[in-house]
């Protein structure tokens, strides 16, 4: 999830740079084990058009609360994934957390297996996120604090937290987490894919000079994390979503983006801009010659809407995963500026994220009608479940 807006740069094709990239490894695996472009495209051709949401149940403030034994809520997950299925969604992007594995690897694996079973019941195949550089830098197990009134995503946590990221003595534990989770589900068709690291160069809650040290450490760990996952020989593709900078010119990409694009089997990206920007981002990634999935979009107050972006995604056969499903403890229906100006005395004019209200009705009926229309899936309100 983006914690500060990236500046949209004009998209100019660098054909002499992009064309060789598109031709690399069309028919064979890279030495690192990365899927060839041909294998990635063959895999994508077998998928339905992927449409879904970044999902955490409405009673969880973050991924820890979602999956810890004391707060794991299969009944609510079942209900809310059923709501997603009813409007034509067939995937969810779901964040995991390394401390869950460190605390109780067996229990966490069992709960993740239960979650995947519920998702499969609703014909939903999740994209699972292993690491995340956004938000709170010092996550902790156990009870999580309540939402801060009027503030967007006030309890989300990074994975790993600053201590476990920066201290190299924890690296074997992070390796065990990646290999353990990916290994447990490497041959499980219920899993769509593995998102290795969410917005790895995002500064999150860090400040100068800590942010530079953090990004340098992430750049060191990111290719290792891909390698750890690949060593488990998953049947699913790996990815990490690019989210800022100019992707149409390799010479102008930052170091983290270069790693992400070089390591990803399928390309993923984030964009919370107007339709013109959304389309330009897709066009800038097309020369890579691999399937594309937008793993974060839809921020109504910033010009990113279902009406504006989803038809473009369908036009280019790009997967589309918006932020948020049901309004709840993450409070991401509040806009980003709530960090500086909490919406306590007044409410935002329009919701920023989320599809459904807490009473299970759509925030905007036209939006869910559009999703059903474009996907050709789901069912109208009042229709019996299949």
ABEGO torsion letter per residue (X at the ends): XBABBBBBBBBBBBAAAAAAAAABGAABBBAAGBBBAAAAAAAAAABBBBBBBBBBBAABABAAAAABAAABBAAAAAAAAAAAAAAGBABBBBBBBAAAAAABAAAAAAAAAAAAAAAAAAGBBBBBBABBABEBABBBBEBBBBBBBGBBGAABBBOBBAAAAABAAAAAAAAAAAAAAAAAAAABAABABBBABBGAABAEABBOAAAAAAAAAAAAAAAAAAAAAAAAGBABBBBBBBABEBAABAAABBAAAAAAAAABABBBBBBABBAAAAAAAAAAAAAAGBBBBBABBGBAAAGBBAAAAAAAAAAAGBBBBBBEABBBAAGAABBAAAAABBBAABBBABBABEABBAAGBBABAAAAAAAAAAAGBEBBBGBBBX
